[in-house]
Structures are given as structure tokens and as C-alpha cells.
Amino acid sequence: MISVVIIGSGNVAKHLIKAFLKIDNINLKQVYTRNLKDEALLKNSVSTTNDLSLIKQADVTIIAVNDDAISHISSKIKNSLVVHTSGSVEMNALKNPNNKGVFYLLQSFSKEKEINFSTIPICLEAEDNKDLLKLEKLASLLKGDIYYLSSLQRKKIHVAAVFVNNFTNHMYAIAHKICEDHNVPFNILQPLIIETSQKIANLTPKKAQTGPAIRNDEETIKNHLNLLTESQQELYLKITQSIQNHGKEL
Ligand SMILES: NC(=O)c1ccc[n+]([C@@H]2O[C@H](COP(=O)([O-])OP(=O)(O)OC[C@H]3O[C@@H](n4cnc5c(N)ncnc54)[C@H](OP(=O)(O)O)[C@@H]3O)[C@@H](O)[C@H]2O)c1
């Protein structure tokens, strides 16, 4: 049995709370939240507090709050092992007096969307080997794939994740607008989106690259630019140049 306290009640915290409550070998001892609405929703299933001085002792205390609040909140927690869940914050940003670590779930979490933890890479870091074993035990109960990343490696992976997730989604938003403006359902692009993401399971992204940029089809590129707004043209040109440069050197 491993005991856990969660600090925060946002996207990540909510999914962790839900998952931990279903696992027999995890004792979710308490959730700290300053959000009264969340506290009201949680208090039937788990002990809650809105006072950091009343945090219970636990094997692992997980801080799942905004990146900017991690240092301040951790400085008020005296529990034995305190970890944060951020991809881009160094372990040493934790200011608790005792042991520190990181429990970073490499997935995009939204409150409304169900999450299957067994498909999520869990990136661990700890100062102490015994703590790493504790985090490993917790991660294995969630059944995710475990990775051991330093703060620097995790930061770099977080940037890579911004490219594959946030930037790709922004491309979908532009495509969605183009479809909407021309009365074509966005669903028409769904099979292409799925094929593009599945193809890279077997091919490197560089090998999988197709389209007018990599083929140097100047006429098609010119025609595309004529169909776009000014800001879309800027982005199209930047990405076209990047594809053409990466075709030569990565
Ligand atoms: N969302 C993701 O996809 C994702 C994925 C991996 C890792 N992460 C990391 O996980 C952490 C949490 O992200 P999230 O998406 O769950 O954030 P979120 O949904 O915005 O929730 C943030 C939580 O922190 C609380 N909070 C913020 N500042 C606070 C303060 N000064 N004192 C007390 N509570 C405070 C908020 O309370 P209120 O509701 O009262 O504002 C809320 O409960 C971040 O470090 C993030 O980088 C996020």
C-alpha cells in the first residue's frame, strides 16, 4: 500500500484523483484545494482541506498546480517526499525542506476527456534512489510506461511535446477555419489526420514527409499562398521553408 496526498484540483489532479480512488493499493489520504466548488465535489469521495498547514503525512505528496505556483506551495509542505507534475519545471524548483521528485505524465489532460493511464508515459525523477522506487511503485499501479528523465531531458521533451501536440492542434484549427469558410465538413480531413499520426509508428517523420514543400512544387505553393489570408501565408511560408531546410539537414 502506498499513501498519497494531492495538492490541486485542476485537470491533472482530477484525473489522478479519479484513477487513484479506483486502485486498491493506493491510499489517497487527502486532496488540498483552494477551490471551494472543487472541494464540494470531492469531499464525498476523499478527505479535503483548503489549509496547507493541515496537509496529512503521506508516502508521496503530488503537487499538481500551475507551474508558477509550484515553488511557493512546496515551500509550505513538510512531508517526506514532495513531487510536482510539470514537464517544464526543474525538480529543484521545489522548495520543500525534505525529499523532492517529479511525476510527469506526458499526455494532454482536459477535465471533460477520459484518460486511459495505461497508455501514458510517466517520467520520473528523484534525488534519492529509495524515492525513485516509491514513484516507480506508484507509476506501475497506474500501469503507464515508466521513463527516467533528468530535469534537462524532461524540459527538452516538453518542447518536443509542444510541437507534436499544441502546434499540430493549431494547424487543425487553421484547417478547420478553411473548411468552415468553404462549407466543407472538417470531418473530411479525419482519415488524413489519423493516417499521418499512425504512419510515424513505422517511418521516421522525415521519411514520412510528403507535400508540395518537400517536392519543391513552386507552382502549387504559389497557388496555395493566393488562397490564404496574410497571417496564414506567413505561417505557410515559414513551415514550407522549415520542411525544405529539414529535408537537407536535421
Ligand atoms: N493539463 C495538461 O495537459 C498537463 C499535462 C502534463 C503536466 N501538466 C502539469 O500539471 C500541473 C497542473 O496542470 P493542470 O493542467 O492540471 O492545471 P489547471 O487545470 O490549471 O489546475 C491548476 C490547479 O492549481 C491550483 N492553483 C494554482 N495556483 C495556486 C495557488 N497559488 N495556490 C493554490 N492552488 C493553486 C488551481 O486552483 P484554482 O482552481 O483555484 O485556480 C487548480 O486546482 C502543471 O504543472 C502542468 O504543467 C499539465
The ligand as an SDF file (V2000), in Angstrom:
LIG
                    3D

 48 52  0  0  0  0  0  0  0  0999 V2000
   -3.0430   19.7600  -18.4510 N   0  0  0  0  0  0  0  0  0  0  0  0
   -2.1080   19.0220  -19.0040 C   0  0  0  0  0  0  0  0  0  0  0  0
   -2.2970   18.5400  -20.1290 O   0  0  0  0  0  0  0  0  0  0  0  0
   -0.8130   18.7280  -18.2870 C   0  0  0  0  0  0  0  0  0  0  0  0
   -0.0680   17.6110  -18.7160 C   0  0  0  0  0  0  0  0  0  0  0  0
    1.0950   17.2650  -18.0260 C   0  0  0  0  0  0  0  0  0  0  0  0
    1.5160   18.0550  -16.9490 C   0  0  0  0  0  0  0  0  0  0  0  0
    0.7960   19.1480  -16.5840 N   0  0  0  0  0  0  0  0  0  0  0  0
    1.2970   19.9330  -15.4250 C   0  0  0  0  0  0  0  0  0  0  0  0
    0.4600   19.6610  -14.2910 O   0  0  0  0  0  0  0  0  0  0  0  0
    0.3290   20.8410  -13.4850 C   0  0  0  0  0  0  0  0  0  0  0  0
   -1.1430   21.2020  -13.3430 C   0  0  0  0  0  0  0  0  0  0  0  0
   -1.6660   21.4780  -14.6260 O   0  0  0  0  0  0  0  0  0  0  0  0
   -3.2480   21.4730  -14.8820 P   0  0  0  0  0  0  0  0  0  0  0  0
   -3.4510   21.4540  -16.3380 O   0  0  0  0  0  0  0  0  0  0  0  0
   -3.9060   20.4480  -14.0420 O   0  0  0  0  0  0  0  0  0  0  0  0
   -3.6150   22.9270  -14.3370 O   0  0  0  0  0  0  0  0  0  0  0  0
   -5.0500   23.5360  -14.0720 P   0  0  0  0  0  0  0  0  0  0  0  0
   -6.1320   22.6900  -14.6410 O   0  0  0  0  0  0  0  0  0  0  0  0
   -4.9750   24.9660  -14.4480 O   0  0  0  0  0  0  0  0  0  0  0  0
   -5.1890   23.4440  -12.4730 O   0  0  0  0  0  0  0  0  0  0  0  0
   -4.2910   24.1220  -11.6480 C   0  0  0  0  0  0  0  0  0  0  0  0
   -4.6660   23.8650  -10.1980 C   0  0  0  0  0  0  0  0  0  0  0  0
   -3.7250   24.5630   -9.3770 O   0  0  0  0  0  0  0  0  0  0  0  0
   -4.4430   25.3770   -8.4570 C   0  0  0  0  0  0  0  0  0  0  0  0
   -3.6140   26.5320   -8.1240 N   0  0  0  0  0  0  0  0  0  0  0  0
   -2.9930   27.3850   -8.9810 C   0  0  0  0  0  0  0  0  0  0  0  0
   -2.2860   28.3260   -8.3120 N   0  0  0  0  0  0  0  0  0  0  0  0
   -2.4880   28.0560   -6.9900 C   0  0  0  0  0  0  0  0  0  0  0  0
   -2.0490   28.6640   -5.7950 C   0  0  0  0  0  0  0  0  0  0  0  0
   -1.2580   29.7510   -5.8110 N   0  0  0  0  0  0  0  0  0  0  0  0
   -2.4380   28.1280   -4.6200 N   0  0  0  0  0  0  0  0  0  0  0  0
   -3.2190   27.0240   -4.6050 C   0  0  0  0  0  0  0  0  0  0  0  0
   -3.7010   26.3840   -5.6960 N   0  0  0  0  0  0  0  0  0  0  0  0
   -3.3160   26.9110   -6.8860 C   0  0  0  0  0  0  0  0  0  0  0  0
   -5.7190   25.7500   -9.1830 C   0  0  0  0  0  0  0  0  0  0  0  0
   -6.6750   26.1900   -8.2680 O   0  0  0  0  0  0  0  0  0  0  0  0
   -7.9290   27.0970   -8.7700 P   0  0  0  0  0  0  0  0  0  0  0  0
   -8.8670   26.1680   -9.4680 O   0  0  0  0  0  0  0  0  0  0  0  0
   -8.4870   27.6390   -7.5100 O   0  0  0  0  0  0  0  0  0  0  0  0
   -7.3510   28.1530   -9.6790 O   0  0  0  0  0  0  0  0  0  0  0  0
   -6.0420   24.3770   -9.8100 C   0  0  0  0  0  0  0  0  0  0  0  0
   -6.5920   23.4990   -8.8510 O   0  0  0  0  0  0  0  0  0  0  0  0
    1.1960   21.9180  -14.1740 C   0  0  0  0  0  0  0  0  0  0  0  0
    2.4680   21.9030  -13.5730 O   0  0  0  0  0  0  0  0  0  0  0  0
    1.2790   21.4340  -15.6160 C   0  0  0  0  0  0  0  0  0  0  0  0
    2.4700   21.8750  -16.2470 O   0  0  0  0  0  0  0  0  0  0  0  0
   -0.3590   19.5090  -17.2100 C   0  0  0  0  0  0  0  0  0  0  0  0
  1  2  1  0
  2  3  2  0
  2  4  1  0
  4  5  1  0
  4 48  2  0
  5  6  2  0
  6  7  1  0
  7  8  2  0
  8  9  1  0
  8 48  1  0
  9 10  1  0
  9 46  1  0
 10 11  1  0
 11 12  1  0
 11 44  1  0
 12 13  1  0
 13 14  1  0
 14 15  2  0
 14 16  1  0
 14 17  1  0
 17 18  1  0
 18 19  2  0
 18 20  1  0
 18 21  1  0
 21 22  1  0
 22 23  1  0
 23 24  1  0
 23 42  1  0
 24 25  1  0
 25 26  1  0
 25 36  1  0
 26 27  1  0
 26 35  1  0
 27 28  2  0
 28 29  1  0
 29 30  1  0
 29 35  2  0
 30 31  1  0
 30 32  2  0
 32 33  1  0
 33 34  2  0
 34 35  1  0
 36 37  1  0
 36 42  1  0
 37 38  1  0
 38 39  2  0
 38 40  1  0
 38 41  1  0
 42 43  1  0
 44 45  1  0
 44 46  1  0
 46 47  1  0
M  CHG  2   8   1  16  -1
M  END
$$$$
